[in-house]
């Protein structure tokens, strides 16, 4: 399955987003931005973003991450990008994006643990309206 999904969940005073699949087109990029933007509306200081299952990303996805990161910070929220796979980190190093993000290892993720499960309920999925 090479589609892109973004799931968001709030639990016990924490908010998390998990990004999965290939963020390789404008639709996926918009979905990524929307998921992070929605997570900022809960009034919490930190958004935990699990990226362990993010397979590939193009410049559109990188731009979406930059936009989402900047909007969250402007709203007073600190996005923590956790578990970004090495090939994507290498892309971020080339583009300079890695210097602008709070990058954390997967083990630092402190969002809702259900977002780390292999199967997620469709009710946690962010959909474009």
C-alpha positions in Angstrom: 0.0 0.0 0.0 1.7 3.2 -1.2 -1.0 5.7 -0.4 -0.5 8.5 2.2 -2.5 8.7 5.3 -2.5 11.0 8.3 -4.1 10.0 11.6 -4.6 12.3 14.6 -5.6 11.4 18.1 -5.9 13.3 21.4 -5.6 11.3 24.6 -4.8 12.1 28.2 -3.7 15.6 27.5 -1.5 14.8 24.6 -2.0 15.1 20.8 -0.3 13.0 18.2 -0.3 12.7 14.4 1.0 9.7 12.5 2.1 10.0 8.9 2.2 6.9 6.7 3.0 6.0 3.2 4.2 8.2 0.3 3.8 11.9 0.5 4.5 12.5 -3.2 1.8 14.7 -4.6 -0.2 17.9 -3.8 -3.1 15.9 -2.3 -0.9 14.1 0.2 0.9 17.4 1.0 -2.4 19.1 1.7 -3.4 16.2 3.9 -0.2 16.4 5.9 -0.6 20.1 6.5 -4.3 19.7 7.5 -3.5 17.0 10.0 -0.9 19.1 11.8 -3.1 22.2 11.6 -6.0 20.3 13.1 -3.7 19.1 15.9 -2.8 22.7 16.8 -6.4 23.5 17.6 -6.5 21.6 20.9 -4.5 24.2 22.8 -1.7 21.9 23.7 2.0 23.0 23.8 3.4 20.0 21.9 2.3 17.9 18.9 4.0 14.5 18.7 4.3 13.5 15.0 5.2 9.9 14.3 7.0 9.5 11.0 8.3 5.9 11.3 6.0 4.7 8.5 6.6 7.6 6.2 8.1 5.8 3.1 8.9 8.5 0.6 8.6 12.3 0.3 9.0 14.7 -2.6 9.6 18.4 -2.6 5.8 18.9 -2.2 5.9 16.9 1.0 8.9 18.7 2.3 7.2 22.0 1.6 4.1 20.7 3.5 6.2 19.8 6.5 7.9 23.2 6.4 4.5 25.0 6.2 3.0 22.8 8.9 5.9 23.4 11.2 5.9 27.2 10.7 2.1 27.4 11.2 2.3 25.3 14.4 5.1 27.5 15.8 3.2 30.6 14.9 0.3 29.2 16.9 2.6 28.7 19.9 2.8 24.9 19.4 6.0 22.9 19.3 5.9 20.1 16.7 8.2 17.2 17.5 8.9 15.1 14.4 9.7 11.6 15.6 11.3 8.6 13.9 11.9 10.0 10.4 13.5 7.3 8.4 17.2 7.7 7.4 16.6 8.2 3.7 14.2 11.0 4.4 16.6 12.6 6.9 19.2 12.5 4.2 16.9 14.4 1.9 16.2 16.9 4.7 20.0 17.4 5.2 20.4 18.2 1.5 17.5 20.7 1.4 18.3 22.2 4.8 14.8 21.3 6.2 16.3 19.2 9.0 17.8 22.4 10.5 14.4 23.9 10.9 12.6 21.0 12.6 12.7 19.6 16.1 13.8 16.1 15.0 13.5 13.3 17.6 14.2 9.6 17.5 11.2 7.3 17.4 11.8 6.4 21.1 11.1 10.0 22.1 7.5 9.9 20.9 5.2 10.7 23.7 1.9 11.0 21.9 -1.1 8.6 22.1 0.4 5.1 21.9 -2.5 3.9 19.7 -1.1 5.9 16.8 1.9 3.5 16.8 -0.2 0.4 16.1 -0.1 -1.3 12.8 -3.8 -1.0 12.2 -5.6 2.3 13.0 -9.3 2.9 13.3 -10.7 4.9 10.4 -12.1 7.3 13.0 -8.6 8.6 13.6 -8.0 9.4 9.9 -7.9 13.0 8.7 -9.8 13.5 5.5 -9.8 16.4 3.1 -13.2 18.0 3.0 
